[in-house]
Amino acid sequence: MMRAITILMACIILFGGAAYAKELQLNPITPDLGAQIKESIDMVSKVESRVKPMVKKMEETYESYNACTKSNDMGCVAIKKQLGQRYKDVLDAVGEVIPKLKGTVNATAEELGRSIDKKTKGKDLRELYEDISKKGKAPMARGPLSKKLSNLLNAMGGSSNYSIMEMSLQTQVDLISASQILEFLEGKVSQLSAMVDLGNDIPVLSEEMTTVMKGVGELFGYDMDFIPEVDAVEGQDGSWDSL
């Protein structure tokens, strides 16, 4: 009888923690993949760190341009040229990193997809989401040792309903979304840069240009109201009909 009870207790303890052991084995985010994801995040952070002082200089140059009442004397013209260059510097800083960032994100998404497929033996997304919806519970404490370990588990937040596979799937979706956004961002930066390159030596502060200036300014906590020039608004709406 005692042997049967011992075997039963062993089964309860072993299989109670089986969900957690299985979950760890199914983790598709390998150390290499984790490093690649971190690299992508770090690249974006570095761009932000690089662009922020550029935006500050652009704001200061715009303030100087406003201070000279936008007249056509040589000093104001020089400031206006400098403002155009500051604007171009911001576009270049963002544009330079996009190809490498896009390559890293796409490669990581593909590798994570293969890892998920391998760990789940080719299950489709519907099956995966059904699996992760079956939440497991932590084993009960049945003695002094398990009680101490249970207290440690509770101190770390207790048994979580957020599985490693769920985190992996959400990371995969995030990478795919990031890749799609990068495609749009690359096209937009290329368009804006081309408009600057094809423009006059003395830039015209168009509505689109000042909108970008204000947008990146707000992104980094600056509250400068960049105002388009009247000449830029009238007859220059960016369409072929205005040419």
N, C-alpha and C positions, 0 to 999 in steps of 0.2 A: 504493500500500500504506500509506504513511504517512498519507494522507488518511483512509483507512478506519479506521486505528487511532485517529486523532484524533477522528473522529466517534463511534467506539465508546466511547472514554474519556469524551467529553462526555455521551453517553447515560447511562453508568454514574453519573457525578457528579450529573447533573440528576435522574434518576429515583430515585437513592438517597435524595435529600432530599425527594422529592415527597410522601412520607407526612407529613413534618413540616409542609410548606407547606400541604397540604390540611387537616391537623389545625387549623392556626391559622385557616384560612378558615372552618372549620366551628364555631368557638367560638360557642355560642349565648349565653354570658354577656356581654352588652354592658356597657360602662362604667356605663350607667344602672341595669342590673339588679344589677351588683356593688355599686353605691351603695345600692340598696334592701335587698339582703341584709345589708349592713353596718349599715344603719339599724335593721333588726329586731334584730340582735345587740346593738347599742348600747342599744336600748330596754330589753331584758331586763337588761343590765348596770346601767342606771340604776335600774331597779326594785330590783335587789339592793342597790345602794349606798344607796338611800333606806330600804329595809326593815331593813337590818342594824342601824342605831342604834335603830330602833323596837323590834326584838327584844331588844336589850340593855336598854332601859328597861323592857320587859315583864318580863325576868328579874329586874332589880333590884327592881321593884315586888313581884314574887312573893316575893323574899327578905324584903322588909320585912313582907309579910303573914304569912309563916311566923314571923318574929321576934316577932309579937304574939300568938302561940299561937292564932290564928284565933278570938279571943274576939269578943263582940258589942259591945264598947265603941265609942264614936263614932269613935275613931282608926282602929281596925281596919276598921270599916265603910267609912270614907272611902278607905282603902287598897284595899279590895276593889273599890269602885266604880272607882277609878283603874285597877286591873288589868283590869277589863272594858273600859275605854276604850282601854287600850294594845292589847288584843287586837283591838278593833274597828279601831283605826288601821292595824294590819298588814293586815287584810282589805281595808280601803278602799284602801290604797296599791297592793295587787296588783290589786284590781278596777278601779280607775280607768284603768289602762293597757291592760287586756285588749282593749277594743273597737278602739282605734287599732292595737294590735299585730296583732290578728287581721285587720283590714282591710289592713294593709301586707303581711302574710304571704300572704294570699289573692291580693291583686293581683299580687304578685311571682311567685307560683306560676303564675298564669294567663299572665302575660306571658312567663315563661321557657318555659312549655309551647308557646306560640305561636312563640317564637324557635326552639326545638328542632325543631318541626314544619316551620318555614320552611327551616332550615338542612339538614334531612335529607329534604326534599321529601316529607313526609308518610309516612315509613316507620313501621311499627308497632314496638312495643317489642322484639318478638322479633328483627326485622331489625336494630334498632339494637344490641342486645346481641351479635348475631353479628358485626356490623361491628367493634365495639370489642374483640372477642376476637382479631381479626387484628392482632397486635402487629407494628409495624415496627421495623427496626433502623437505627441511625445509619450513615451512609455511612463507608466506610473512608478513612483518611488515605493519600494517595498522593503526597505531596510536602511540602516544608517549610512552606508556608502552611497546607495542610489539617492537617498534623501539629500546628501551633501551635493551630489552632482546635479540633482534637480534644482536645488537652490541656486547653483552656479548658472544653470540654464536660464532660470527665471531672471537672474540678475542681468543677463544678456538679452533680455527681451522676451524670453519664453519661446514656445514653439511657434514658428512663423507660418502663415498661410501663403507666403510668397515664395514659390519654389525656384530652384536654380534654373530649371528648364523654362519657366515663365519669364524669368529675367533674361535668359538667352534669346528667347523669341522676341521680346520687346527690344532688346539690343539690336537684333537683326532688322526689325522694322525701322528703328531709329537710323541705322546706317543707310538703309535704302532711301528713306526720306531725305537724309543729309545729301546723298548723291544727287537726288533730283533737284534739290534746292541749289546745289553747287552748279548744276547745268544752267539754271536760270540766272544765277548770280554771274557766272562767267559771261553769258551773253549780254547781260545788262552792262557790266563793266566795259566790255569790248565796244558796245554801242556808244557809251558815254565818252570813252577815250577817243574813239574815231571822230566824234563830233568836235572834241577839243582840237585834235590834230588837223582837221579840215577847216577849222575856224580861222579868224583873223589873228594877227600877231597880238593885237590888243583885244582881249576877250570881251564879249558882250554878256553881261550877267542875265542869262535867260531864265525863264521860270523853272525849267527843268534843272538847270545848274544850281540855282539858289535852293530849290527843293532838296537836292542831294546834300548841299552844304548844311542845311538846317537839320536834315535827317541824321547825318553822321554826328553833327554837333549834339543833338539830343541824346543819341546813343551813348555818348561819353560824358553826359551830364552838363553840357554847355547850353546856354539859353540865349543864343544870339538869333535875332530875327533877320535873316538874310532876305533882302527885298530885291526882286528883279527890276531891271531898268525898264523904263517906259518904252524905249526904242526896241527892246528885246521882246516885249509883250505884244506890241503892235506888228502884225504881219510876220511873226516868227514863232508859230505854234508847233514847229517840228514836223509838219506834214508837207507833202510834195506840193499841195495847193498853195502853200505860202511862199513858194520860190518864184 
